[in-house]
């Protein structure tokens, strides 16, 4: 996605919010109108999910379509419930604050596969997206909704020829304040980057198809492809391979050496972060090990110096929901379920130019803001995401995934490297800009150069708590004002 398309998307989102406010302000509006809007939004923005369900979950096309339709029907309930909550709040609040509160509340509590919020559409507006280091990506939705309400009030007064001067003054001052504060936040990052230590990583994108990737007979051939793409390794400080590249198991109970002493990556002379498989055995159940979708740090000498097990698992692909309560579900969807990891510390990567700490995220975890916050609080100077987005096919989904993940870079003011099997592989700077990228479905590699930052942001320290406080104060303040006007 280039900057022009992102700006166009932000414009359409802004107009879309105004249309939604216009709809809910119409006394003739019905709940079904909002629900229908939600169905249209989810059908258009998430159409790729049908194919992903079929590929990832290995369902038939008809079953996948049924699951996708179920997702659209249930996902659109956010729009419906927002409207119903708006009707309740409207009895105590003025119209626009009632809409803002009802929408943002559902954004916070309603479960979503891709956690889109209104604020996410505006990543290309750098003075605005900079506020993510204060209130996170979720808090940006509050800012944009308040701004849209001001624009809506101004347009409404303009249409009905009411006095617009005071509303225009408030709107202009608000926009000016947003850009002034946002620019100030970005300038502080400019200052930090001047003195930050530089580093580099050779990021490899193997572009191995799903069938080839999980075919045991091709394991050696697939691994050799990554070796070949890592030949210019001496041009960087360390190497990154994406999710589940190596099929050899690592015993997490003994993290020093590989299982049976066999190093599957002999020949790589730099520290290597790669996606693999891990397991642990308990004394109680030695024959039933816990298995992990893992990230592993291999030293330049061939020993294991760090392990991480994926915490946020994907339903049907990595586990069967409710199977612990209803074991018969495993007969319907037979699969080897992964366990959720418990490792929190960043990888300490010892390079030829010094040490650095990298926070590891696997696949969907780069959309979970709490994980990147926690590992940054523990000292991560860089964020690395290992992903296999081949499940999405040739759709817009890899770009959507990357766009949402880029907010982790802004929230924590860290460089973010997303290393993927088929793309979209990117290097995102602390402002949310893509500095380097590898094209989709291309077997290639590139040295990504970045800087290591140590300063922790307000959001890294406090998370979403300040945003919740702001929402509460906004609600109470409007309740007080509404008593005098309703």
C-alpha angles and dihedrals in degrees: 000000000000124000092258093058091046092052089048089050091051090051092050090047091051091050090044092056091050089052091050091050089049089051096050091045090058108098089213093056116120132204090247090062091062092042090053089050088054092050091052092047095050095042092053100038098041102034090122090066092081091064093042093053090051093049102035098040096033092230126151118265093253094049090047090052090050091051091047091051089049089052092051092047094049096037091054089059086084089070092045095047091046089057093047091049088048090056090053095046091045089072090064105023138052115262102260099043088047090056094046093050095044094048096045093046090056091045088057101044105028112095113238132181093218106027097227117173129175090256093059091071092066102062090119091061095080098188088056101040089051088077087073088083087063106035105009128236090300092057091056089068089061092051094047093046092051089049092049091050090054091050090047092051091050093049091046092052090046093053094047091041095239125150106291103172098093093043091048091050092051091047094049093046091049093050091045091050092050093052094043094051093041092051090048091053091050092048090056088057089049089058094048093050092056093068098031120118116251126230140162140212133198103229116199126203109190099183094211115168121241094250093048093043094058098037108109094207090060096049095104093044092049092049091049088056089061091047090053092049090050097058095110090057095129090070091071141048096240142349133247126202121183134247121318096352094143119053097194114109124243121208105227090194087065107035098170101079140016122265110284088359092282113141106200092193101053109154100044104116099189132064108280131204110196143160116252144133130283139181142189130201125212126210090235095054109021092161094050106059124187109243127206141201092230148195115209132194112213117190123227087256093057102256127124112252102168141017133190129184118207110254104191107059126196117240117248092003097062103008140006112243115240092003090130089060097036108031092180088075088074088063090055095044105025111195142133104258121219125224125233114256125240102198117116109166121103118246113264102218114197107205132176090260097045143288129309134181119229126190112219126217125174123213112303092016091086086071092056105085095194093063096054090043093052096049091046090052087054091059108275111161093184135029120223124189120193111201144168106202093167087110089073094059121199096336138112090263097095089055092047090050092050094046093054092044092054089072088070087066092053096042092054098024093233134131110257123207116195109195111191136176098231101008167264086135112171148166111219121193125219090269093058094255120138105237097177135007143175120224123251118269095010126127102223146117137215139185108246114204119205145150130249115236126194105180114106120221128228089252093050089056101041106020118194096338095097090049091053089050091051091051091049093049090046090052095047093044092052092046089057093047093044092056088064096045108033 
